[in-house]
Amino acid sequence: MEKIVEWGREFQVWQYSVSHSTLLLRSVNVEGFDTRLDVAFMAVELMHLRPYYSHLEISEAHSEERERILGSHSSTKAAGTLYLLNGGKGYVLARRCSWHEDLGDHHTPSKFGPLRGTE
C-alpha cells in the first residue's frame, strides 16, 4: 500500500449519495482544530466502513492487496482505485478521492457539491 494522506483528527461518515455514488467523510471543528475537513470519494463501487474514525489515513492498495480484499471482483469488473482506510481496516473502491479544508461548520455547503445534509 502507498500512503496518500493522513490526519490526526476525528472523522465520521457524513453522507452517501446513491444517485451520484459519492461518499463524504467529514471532520468538523473538533477540539483543537479551527477548520473543517471534507474527504470525498466519487463514483463509489464498493465500501466497507466504520461510522467513526479517531484518525484517518488513506492509502492506495497495490495489486496483491486489491486481489486479497476484492477476490473475484478485483478484475476490471470493479473499476476504480481501492483506497484503504487506516491500514486496511476499511476500504472504498472509487474512481477518485479528494479532500478540502475550510472554515465551514456542520451546515456550510461542501466544496464537493450539493449533497443532502451538507448545504
N, C-alpha and C positions, 0 to 999 in steps of 0.2 A: 504494500500500500504506500501511496505517496501523499503526505500531508499537504493539504491545500491551505487551510486556515484553522486557527484555534482562538477561542475566547474563554477567559476565566470568569464567566458570569452566568447567571441563571437564564435559561431559555425554556419556553413552553410551546407546544403545538398550538398555534393561534387560529389557523384557518386552513381548510382544504376546499377548493372549488372543484366540484365534479365536472362542471361544464368546461372549465379551462384546464383541468388536470394540474392545478397549481397548489403547492403546499407552502404555507408560510409558518416559519418558526420565529418567535419574537422574544426579545429581551427588553423589557420596559423599565427604564429608570429605576432599576433595583438599587438598594442601598449601596452607596459608594460610587455610583455612576450617574452622570448627568444626561446621558444620551440613551437613545433607543436604537436597538439593532434589529433589522428585519433580514431574515435569510429566506430566500425564495427558491424553490425547486420547480422548474417549468416542464411541462409535458411528462408528468409522473406516470410511470407504467406500473410500479410496484413499490411498496414501502413496508417497513417493519420498524415501528417507533414506540418510544415511551412518551407519555404525555408531558413529562417534565425532565429537564436536564440541569444539573448543578453547574456544569460547564459544557462547552461544545467544541469538539474537534471534528473537522470534516476532512476526509481523505478520499483519494480515488483508488478503487480496487484494481489490482493487477489481474491479469487473465486467470491465474490459478485461483485467486480468491473469488473472482466472479463465478468461475465454474463450481467451486465448492459451495457457495451460497445459493446460486440460482439453479444449479443442477442442469436439467434438460432445457430450462428456459434461458440458458446462457448464450445460446446461439443468436443469430441475427433476428430471430423472432422477438427477442427482448431488446429493442433498440434503446440506445442511450448509454449514459455513464452510470456505473454503480458507485454511488457515494456512500462511504462507510462513516457512521457516526460513532465517535468515541471508541475507536479501535475495533469496530465491527459489532458493538452491542446493539446497533440499529443500522438501518440502511435505507437508501432511497435510490431507485432506478429512475433516472430522469434525463432529459436532453440537456438541461443546463442548470447550474446553481449560481446564484448571485446574492450579494448582500449589500446593505445600505445602512449607514449610521447617520442619525439626525437628532434633533432636539425635540422630536414629537413625543406624545404621550399615548395612552391607550386608544384614544379616539381620533388622533391625527391620521389623515389618509396615508396609506403606504405608497412609497415610490413605485411599487410593483403593480399599481392599478387598483381599480375599484373592486376589492374583494369584500363581500358582505362581512360586516363586523369590524372593518378597518377604516371606514370613512367617517 
